[in-house]
Amino acid sequence: MYEFLLTFMLVLSIFTILVIALQPTRTQSSSNAFMGGAGELFEKQKARGLEAFLIKTTVVCLILFFGVSYVLSRFF
């Protein structure tokens, strides 16, 4: 059981890194926040399509990761 959870945690961490890397950036550059693009930075925009799917997938992966970490630290 311990080896299975460790393997699952390894696969889950790699998958989480990939999902986070696939998410689009919010601004074009960091200087945009300090110059004229600051208004666009704080506008409320609802994620749609692929972006919404990636956000939900990231949240699920991180919840599973912390759950497996807790189980491994508590019971093994």
C-alpha positions as CSV (number, residue, x, y, z in Angstrom):
1,M,0.0,0.0,0.0
2,Y,2.9,2.4,0.9
3,E,4.6,1.8,-2.5
4,F,1.3,2.4,-4.3
5,L,0.7,5.7,-2.6
6,L,4.2,6.9,-3.3
7,T,3.9,6.0,-6.9
8,F,0.5,7.7,-7.1
9,M,1.9,10.8,-5.4
10,L,4.8,10.9,-7.9
11,V,2.5,10.6,-10.9
12,L,0.1,13.1,-9.4
13,S,2.9,15.7,-8.8
14,I,4.2,15.4,-12.4
15,F,0.6,15.7,-13.8
16,T,0.0,18.8,-11.5
17,I,3.2,20.4,-12.8
18,L,2.1,19.9,-16.4
19,V,-1.4,21.2,-15.8
20,I,0.0,24.3,-14.1
21,A,2.4,24.9,-16.9
22,L,-0.4,24.7,-19.5
23,Q,-2.4,27.5,-17.9
24,P,-2.3,30.8,-19.9
25,T,-0.8,33.9,-18.3
26,R,-3.0,36.7,-17.1
27,T,-1.0,39.7,-18.4
28,Q,1.4,40.2,-21.3
29,S,4.3,41.3,-19.2
30,S,5.0,42.3,-15.6
31,S,5.5,45.9,-16.6
32,N,1.8,46.0,-17.7
33,A,0.8,46.0,-14.1
34,F,2.7,49.2,-13.3
35,M,2.0,51.0,-16.5
36,G,-1.3,51.4,-18.3
37,G,-2.6,47.9,-18.1
38,A,-3.3,47.9,-14.3
39,G,-7.1,48.3,-15.0
40,E,-7.2,45.1,-16.9
41,L,-5.4,43.2,-14.2
42,F,-8.1,43.7,-11.6
43,E,-11.1,43.3,-13.8
44,K,-13.4,40.3,-13.0
45,Q,-13.2,37.8,-15.8
46,K,-14.8,34.4,-15.6
47,A,-12.7,31.6,-16.9
48,R,-14.2,29.7,-19.8
49,G,-13.4,26.7,-21.9
50,L,-10.0,25.2,-21.5
51,E,-8.9,27.7,-18.9
52,A,-11.8,26.7,-16.6
53,F,-11.1,23.0,-17.1
54,L,-7.4,23.5,-16.2
55,I,-8.2,25.5,-13.1
56,K,-10.6,22.8,-11.9
57,T,-8.1,20.0,-12.7
58,T,-5.4,21.9,-10.8
59,V,-7.6,22.2,-7.7
60,V,-8.5,18.5,-7.8
61,C,-4.9,17.4,-8.3
62,L,-3.7,19.6,-5.4
63,I,-6.5,18.3,-3.0
64,L,-5.5,14.8,-3.9
65,F,-1.8,15.5,-3.5
66,F,-2.3,17.0,0.0
67,G,-4.7,14.1,0.9
68,V,-2.1,11.5,-0.1
69,S,0.6,13.5,1.7
70,Y,-1.5,13.5,4.9
71,V,-2.2,9.8,4.7
72,L,1.5,9.0,4.1
73,S,2.7,11.2,7.0
74,R,0.0,10.1,9.4
75,F,-0.3,6.3,8.9
76,F,3.1,5.3,7.5
